[in-house]
């Protein structure tokens, strides 16, 4: 059995991107200078993930009631300058072949889907399994057809234009023919993969309070970290022991054990037993330690320990659900040696074919810790000097990459100025330096 995986995100017309493809590997490391567009690329994946959950577009992206908050810049921020709409797409690998989705969302004057296409494998070969027609601006719906495998015209019906059409197909199509069942399966495969994206954004000050013990699936901000670790302690002794050993290696002082204390109401809070220093509760722990615990917990538990919200599962048991874990600036709050330790966990998680990991970093230590086999997953984000748009390029496809890597690990090349040394030998690495944010 082969797990689903998101192979690429197409940033067709989104924020600072125009017709760019964001390739995704089991471990993807996104690097680049500040303001190059790294966050915009992650937002493209985030928007697709939110739309896949079937919510109204405005609610999904503005998140007035959600704890995750609005997408950066909200709906209006998704639109490229000078336009009234944005376009995104993605490709999901399945055991039957790739499934692709492309969607265009109009923001003004009405928020609605104006175009959507879903393409994937069927019994009769790859087909367009869902395709929208012309929008009805005053009716709030969008006519769309779907593949049913029968001779003649495919069935057509109005879909709500305020939600992703793909999310509506499993309920709209009856599944009475093999073709319809194929179409539904393609839709559910896409929805399952996208809704399994988990963006971890730990906020240490939110982790310093007592939380209900039953609130044990780690949320995006890590605010319920104490309950998550308490659940691991009660139910998985080996995993909890591994977490404690990693924490002990992180600290430069003695940590006897990691405790989960309870309040009179049964709520829980983490505490460190530091030997002669006694118990240090979460409210007194450093930001770096709390962030380390949140990232480590997410990596060790995978999808079974994360709050992924409601998801649509596939109907074919041969397709396994995968997780994509997104962590921005992995090294935040950590010493370079500690960041490298976390990267080893990331590499272990990405080795599991059911887990993809996407990180951003500015850390030379993290770059040096990458194996040469990981370099294919390193993507450089930069601004085009002429157009001002953001561009994405695999590290291995940059001019100067082979010679640069001959000097040693990437982080060492950056920090020790070896690119500059080779420049004196007749090779100009100025552009390579600029793209990586060196100097």
N, C-alpha and C positions, 0 to 999 in steps of 0.2 A: 504494500500500500504506500502511496506517495502523498505526503502532506501538501496542502495548498500553500502557495507562496506568492506574495506580490512581487512581480518581476520588475515592474517599472511604473512610474507615475508620469503622465504626460501633462506638462504645464503649457498648454496650448496658448492660452491668453489669461494669465493669472498674475496679479500684482506686478512685480518687476520682470516677469518672464514672458517670452514670446516663442512659441514653437520649440520648447526645450523638453528633453526627456531626462528624467531622473532615474538612473538604473539602480536597482536594489539587489543586494547580495545577501547570503546568510548573515554576514556581518558587513554593514555599510558604515563607513566613517566619512562624514561630511566635513570638509575643512575649507578655510578661506578667510579673507580679511573681514574686519567688521564692516557692516553695511553692504556686503557683497550679495546678499539675498539668501543666506542659509536658512534663516527663520521663515522666509517666504516659501521656500521649497518644502519645509516641514508642514507649513500651513496648508499647502495643497493637498498633502496626504490627510491631514486632519479634517479638512472640509469634506473630502470624499468619505472618510470614515463616519463622520456625523450624519451625512445625507443617507448613508447606507442603513442607518438605524430606523429609517422610515418616518422621522419627524417632519413636521412642516419646516420648510427651508428657513424662514425667519427665526423660528424657535431654535432650530438646530445650530444656526450660526451666530445668533445673538445671545442665545442661552440665558434668557431672563430668569429662568427658574433653576437652571443647572448649576451644580457646584463647580463645574469646569470653567464656567464663565464664557464670554464671547470669544470667537476666533479673533486673533489680533487684528484690530482695525474694523471688526464687525463686517457686515455684508458689504458696505460701501468700500471698505479697504481691500476687498478681494478683486475689485474691478481695475484693470489697467487704466492709466490716465488716458482721457479722451474717449472712453468707451462707456457703454451702459450695461455691459454683460461680461461674464468671465467663462472660460472653457477649460475643463479638466478631463483627464482620462486615465485609465490604468489597465494593466494586464495582469491577470492572475493565472499562475500555472496550476493545472489540475492533472490528475492521472490520465484523463481523456484528451488533453490538449489545452491550449491557452483559451481563456475567456477574456474578452476585452470590453470595456465600457468607455464611452465618450459622452459627455454631457455639457450643455451650455445653459447657464442660468442668467436670465435677464433681471437686473436690479431696479431699473427705472423704465417706465413709470410704475409698472407692477412687478412684484417679485414672482417669477415663475420660470419653470423649465420651458425653453423654446426649442430645444433639440436634444434628442437622446438616442443612442444606438448601443445595442448589446449584441455581441458576436461571439459564437462559441461552437463547440462540437455537438453534433447530432448524429443520429443513426445514418443519415444520408450525407454525412460529411460536414465540415464547418459551414455554418449558415449565420445570416443575420437573424437572430431569434427575437429581437424586439427593435422596432424602429418607429420613431415619432413622425407625425405629419405636420401640417400647418397648425400653429397655435390659434386658439380662439380667445382673443384679448379680452372680451367682455363676459365670457362664460366661465372662466376659471378652470377650464379643462383643456386637454390636449389629446387629439385623436392619435392612436397608435395601433400598429399591427404586430402580431406575433406569429412565429412559426408553429404550424401544427402538423406538418408532414403530409398533408393531403394534397391531391392535385387541385389546381385552381387557386383562387385567391385565398390568402391567409385571413383569419378573422381579424376584425378591427373593432375597437370600442373606445369611448372617452376615458381618459385617465385624469386624475387631479394634477394640474400643472404646478401646484404648490409643494409637491413632494417628488422625490426621485421615482421615475416610472418603474425602474427595475424593482424597487421595493414593493410595488403594487402588483407586479405580474403574478407572483404565486397565488394571490387571492383572486385575480381577475381571470386567469386561464383555468379552465376546468380540469385539465390533466386527463382528458378522456382519450387522447391519442398518444402514440409514442412520441410524435413530434412535440406535442404540448408538454409532455413530461420532460423531454430533453430541454425545452425552453425554460421550464420552471427550475430544472436542475442547474442550468447555467446561471440563472438569476440568483438562486440561493447560494451557489458557490461564490459568486462575486460578493454578495451581501455578507456571507460568513467571514470571508477573508478580510474585507474592509472593516467590519464591525469588531474584528479581533485586534485592531490596532490600539495599543495602550500607550499613551503619552505620559510618562512619569515626570512630574515636575515638583520635587520635594520642597516643601516650605517648612524649614525647621521650627519656626516659632509656633506653628500649628500643631506640632508633635509634642508639645510640652504640657499637655493637659490630660486629665483622666478621660477615658473614653469607654463606652459600653463594651463589655467583653465579647458580646455576640457580633459586634461590627468588625468582622475579621478579614474581609476581603479588602486588600490594600487599595485605597483610593489614589487618585492622580496626585494630590498634594502630599500624600503620606500622613495626613492628619490622624489617621487611626492606626498608626504604626504599632503602638503598644498592644492593641487588640490583635493585630495580625501576628506579631511575634508570640503573644500569649497563646494563640491557637496552635502555632507550630510547636511550642513547648509541650502542650497537652497531647498533641496527636502525632508528632513525628520526632521522636527522640534523636534519631541520627541526623536529621536535617538541622534541628536546633543545636546539636553539638557542633556541627560544621559552621553554623553561623557564629557561635561563641568563639571558636578557634580563629576564624577570620577576624573577628573583632579584637581578640588578644594580640594578633599579629599587627593590627593597625596601631594600637596604642603604644606609647613609649613608657608607660608605667604599668604596674601590676593590675590586672583585672582577674579577680577570682572567679566570678560568674556573672551572668546576665540574669537579672531577676525581673519578675512581673509582679508588682505590688497591687493590692486591692484596696479600694476605699470602703467605707461603711455601706455604701450603696451597691457594692459589687463591681464598680467601674475599675479599670486597670490603668497602670502607668509603668513604663519601663524604669529600671534602676540598675546601676552598676555597683557590684560589690568590689570595692577597691582595697580590700584587705584592711590594713590599719587605718585607712581613711574612712572606712565605713561605706554605707550606701549613698550613691549619688543618683537622685531621681532625674527623670528626663528633663524636668524644668531647669536643671542646672548643667545638662550636658552641652558640649560644644555643637555649633552648627555642623561642622565637618563630620563629627561622629554620628549625629542623627541622620545626615544625608547619606553617609556610608551605609548605615543600617537599612535605610529605605531602599537604596539601590540594590544592596545585597539581597534583601528579602525578596524583591521583585525578581531578581535573576534566579534565585534558588527555587522559588515556588512556581514560577511560570504562570500560565493562564489559570491554574487551579487556585492560586492565591491572590488573584487580582480582581478588582471590581470592573468588569468589562461591560456592565449594564446588560440590557436585554439584547440578545443576538438571535439571528435567524440561522438555524442549523441546516445543513444539507440533508436531502432525503436519501442519498445513496451512502450506505455505510462504508463503502470502500474509500470515500474521501474523508480524510482526517482534518479536523479543524486546526489551524496553525495560529501562532501568536506573533505579532510584531511589536516589540518593545522599543519605544523611542525615548531617548534620554539626551537632553541638550546639555552641552558643556559638562561632560562626565566628571571632569577633574575639579569642579567647583568645590571649594572647602577642603580639598584633600592635598596632602603633601605629594610631590611627584612620585615618590616611592609607593605611596598608598594608591595613587591613581593607577599605577601599573598593576597593582594587585587586583584592583577592580576590573581592569581590562582582561586579566586572565579569566575572571568569572564570565565576562562578556563573551570571550572566545569559547569557553566551555558551553555556554548557553546556545550560541549560534551553531555549535557543532551538532546539536540536536535538530534534525530536519523539520521539527515542528515549531521551532523558534527562530525568528529573524530578529536581529538587533540593529537598530539604527541610532548612531550617536553623532554628536558634533563635538569638536574639541579644538583647543588652541595649544594643547600641551605637547611640547617636544618629547617628553618622557613617554607619553602614550603612543606617539608616532613611532618611537624607537622600539616599543614593546610589540609592535605589529610584526608578524611573520611576513616574509616576502610573498607567501601565498595569499595573505590578506590584502595586498596592495591593489588587487583587481577590484576590491570593494571600496577603495578610497576614492571619493569624488570631490573634485575641487570646484568651488563656486567662486565666480568672479564677475565683475562688471565690465561689460564691453565699453571701451573708451569712446567709441564713436556713437553708438546708439543709446548707451546708458542702461541697456537691459542686462539682466543677469544671465550668465551662461554656466552650464554644468559640463565638466569634462572629467573622465576617469584619469586618475593620477598617472596610470601607466601609458596614457595616450598623449601626455604633455611632451613637448619638445624638451630635450635635456634629461628626461627621466632615466634612461639606461646609464648614462655617464654619471649622473648624480648618485645613483644607488651604488655604483662601484666604489664610492668613497666610504661606505659604511651605512649603518642604520639611518633612516630618514631623520629622526630627531637629532642624531649626532651631526649629520650633515648640516642641519639648520643651526644648531647651537654653537658649533665649532667653526663655522664660517668656511667649510670646505668647498662650498660652491664658489666662494670668492677666490680661494686658492687656485682652483682649476681655471677660473676666468683669466688668471694671469698666465696660464699656459696656453692661451689662444682661444678658449671657448667662452662665449658670453652667456652667462646664466641669469642675466638681469630679469628677463621676463619670467623665468621659472621662480626666481626669488619673489617677484611681485605677486604671482598667483598664489603662492603659499603663505604670503603675509610675512616674509622674512625681511629683516632690516628695518 
